[in-house]
């Protein structure tokens, strides 16, 4: 339970039960926001890491609760919904105004958009495929909704996004958790990524999910990854054992808003989160928080369900 009384599955037994209780509706797959973690998820389990990052590994690393949840989350989604494709949004790909949609063909490259880590993190593998048909369907849905969108092929750089990384590929907000969720080789289901809106405006990013909500009725799983606590200037904030009360208060408010039953009231409550006094302490910039909005927009109608209640890294189903 959070302080607000919202039920938060935080043990493996609790989140497995919550996943099992999701309705089996392959003809109307829920959309999901999920905690995509950080490169720490991919650290070798025997790695010795000094400093603040090392202190966080027990919670956010390869043997922590988020890694355990992701290992249960992916197989549960595949078994329950048997998706024909996955469309994913990530905190790590922003474009202004125009939506870019990956068009990577038979094998999606990975973009190791991080720096300063051990050599092992630059040798990670995640083999997956794209789908031109699905990518074109996504672009067409955006155009039907009056939004600008186009394909982004392998030969095109995704742009720096303010982090200094160029090149095409699925970013670490996708391939790092997907390796745990689906395995290092995942070729049965195509994966297509869509950029979020660089304005970080909640209404615009909500509309990104709403525009492609029809995909849920076409056998496509919509995932959107970020974190509800992300402040690299305050590393202890990532771990509930060390986080300040203001971080925990914001985290509780996020769960309370996403758990509101009435769709219209839920949307209002989620937008009000950007006025919460704990927002800026938890997110110096909101790029990791904003992915909650495409997920919720894609499942705007219907109920929501919290299937993982980990601090800073929830998983929530929308459109039930």
N, C-alpha and C positions, 0 to 999 in steps of 0.2 A: 504494500500500500504506500502511496505517497502521502504527504501531510494533508493533501486535499481530499484523501479518501479514495482516489482512483486506484483501481487494482493494477498492479505492475508485476507481471511474472518475472522473477529475478533468479530463480533457480532452474536448473535444467529440467527437472520434473514439471515445474510450472509452465515453462514455455513450450515444452513438448505437448502438454495437455492443451494449451491455447492454440497451437498449430493444428492439432488433431480436431479441435472443435470448429475450425474454419469450415464453412460450407463448401462442399465439393461441386463447383460450378464451372466446368471447363468452357461452357458457352457464355459465361460472364465472369471472367477472372477478376478478382479484386486488384486494385493497384496498391503498391506498398511503398512507404518510406522506410529506409533501414539505415542503421548506423554503419557506415562503410569503414570505420576505423582509420588506421594510419599505416605507413610502411612498417611500423613496429610489429604488426600482425605477421609479417613475413620474416622476422628475425629468426635465425637458428635458435632452436630451443635451448641449446647449451651456451648461447652467447653471453658474455660478461660485458655489460654496458655500464660505464661509470656515469655519474652526474644525474641530472634530473630525469633524462630519458630512462635510465636504468631503474629509477625508483618507480616508474610507471608501468614497467613491463609486466608486473604481476597482474595488473588489471587489464591493460590494453595490448599485451604481447601475445605470442603464439600459444601460450598455455592459459591465457586469461579467459574470463567468462564470455567476452564478445567473440573470440575465436571459437569457443565451444558452441555458442549460439549459431554462428554462421554455418558451422559444420552440420547443424541440425536443420537450419532454415532452408538452404538450397535444396536438399533432397526432398523435404516436405513439399516444397512448391512444385517440383517436377512430378512427384507422385500424385498430388492432389489435382493439379491442373493440366498436366501434360501439354505444356505450351508449345505452339508451333514456332514461336519466336519470342525474343526478349527485346524490349525497348527500354533503354536505361538513360537516366539523367544523373549527372554527377556534379558535386560542388566544384570540380576542377576543370570545367569547360564552360566558359562564358563567351557570348558574342552579343554585340549591341544591335538590337533591332531585328536582325536577320537570323533565323534558325539555320544552323548547319546540321546536317544529318550524315553520319558516316556511310560511305559507299566503298567498303574495303574488299568486297569480293570473297574469294575462297578462304583467305586467312586474315584475321584482324591483327595488325601490328600492335605492339604495346609501347606506350610512351612512358618512360621512367622519369616522370616529372618531379624529381626530388634530388637532393644533393647532400653530400657530407656523410653518407651512410657507408657501412662496411661493404667490401667488394661483392659479397654474396647477394646483396640486394640488386645488383646490376646484372645478375645472371638468372633472375627469375624467369620462369616460362609460364605462359598461359596461351594455349593454342585454342583458338575459336574461329568461327567463320561469320561472315556477314551475309546479307541477302539483298540484292539489288531490288527485288520485288518489294520486300518489306520497306526498304529505305525510300523507294519511290512512293509507296502508299503513305508513309509518314509525311513526306513533302506535300503530297496532294491534299491530305487532311488539313495541313496548315494553310495551304492556299485557299481551300474551301472556307476556312474560318477567317479569311481576310488577313492572314499573317504572311510575312515574307519568309521563304524557306528555300533551300537548295541542297543538293548533294555535295558532299565533301569527299573527294576521292583520295586514294593512297598518295598520290603525287602532290597533294596540297598540305602545307603546314597548317596545323590547327591554330597557330598564333601563340603568342607568348602568355596571354592572360595575366600579365603583370608578374609572372614568376620566372621569366627568362628562359622558358623551355619552348623549343620549336619542334616541328615534325608531326606527322600523322600518328594515329594510334589511340587505343583505349588508355585512358589515364589511370593513375594508381588508385583513384577512388572507385574504379571499376575492376581492374584486373587483380588487385591485391585481395579484396574480399571474394571475388568470383573464383579465385583459385581454391579458396576454402569451401565455398558454397557448392561448386560444381566440379572441382578437380582441375589439375593442370592441363588436361586435354579434354575439351568440351566441344565436340563437333556435331552433336545430335540436334542442337537447337541454335539457330542463328542469333547473333547479338548485334544490335544496332544502337549507336549512342546518338543522343540529341543534346545540343548545347542549351544551357539555361540562359536567361536574359541578364545581361551584364548590369542593367539598371538596379537589379536586386529588388525591384518593385514587387510586392506580394501579388497584386492584382495581375500584372503581366505574367508572372511565373505560374500563378494559378491557371491562367488562360492557356498556358503551354500544355498543361495536363488535360484540361477540358477539351481542347481541340482534337486530341488523339484518343479520347475516351472510347470511341467506337471500336478501337483495336481490341478492347477487352471482350467484345462479343465476336471477335474474329480469331480467338485462340491465342492472343498475344498477351504476354505478361509485361506489365509496366512497373518498373522499379525506379526509385529515385533515392540516391545515397548522399548522406551528409552526416553531420553530428549536431546534437543540440547544445553541446558545450565545446567550444573550440577557441582557445586563447593561447597562442604559442608564446605570448609574453608572460604567461602565468601558468607554467607547466603543472603545478600541483592541482590546478582546476580540472584536469582531465581525470583525476582519481577521486572517487567519493570519500576516501579515507582522509584526504588532505584538502579537499575543496572548501572554499569559504561558504558561509551561509547564503550569500547573495547568489552564488552559482547554483546551489541546491534549490533555492527558492525559484529561480528561473526554470530549472529543470522540472520541478513540480508543476509550475504553471503551464509548461509545454504539454505535459501529459494530461493535465486537466482539460486543456483546450482541445487536444486531439481526440479526447474521449467523449466529448459532448455528443449526445445521441441525435439531436435534431440537426439536419444538414445546414440550414441557414444560420442557426445559432453557433454551430461549430465553425463555420467560415468566419463569422464575426469575431469569435473568441480567438481564432488563430491569427487574424489580422491584428487584434489588440495586443498580441505578444510583442510586437515591435515597439510598443510603448512601455513595456515592462521595465522597471527600474534595474533589473539584473541583466538586461540584454547586452549593454555595452561591456560589462565586466566579463560576460560569457562569450561575446563575439565582437572584437574590435572592428571587424567588418563581417557582414552577415552572409557571406557566400556559402558557408557550411550549413547555415540554418535555412536559407531560402529553398533548398530542395524539398522541404516539407510541402511546399505549395504546389508544384507539379503533381506530386503524388495525390494530394487531397483534391486537386482540381480534376484529375482523371477519375476519381471516385466521388465526385461531388454529391451525387444523389445516393441515398442509402446510409446505412450505419457504418461506424468505424469500430475497430477492435484492436486493442493493444496486445500484441503477441509476444513482445519482449519489453521488459521494463527496466533494462539496465540504465544506470545513470549516464547521461550524455549520449547514449547509443541505443535508442529505442527501435523497435520495428512495429509498424502500425499498418493494418489493412484498412483500405477505404473502399466504399461502394458495395458493402455487403447487403 
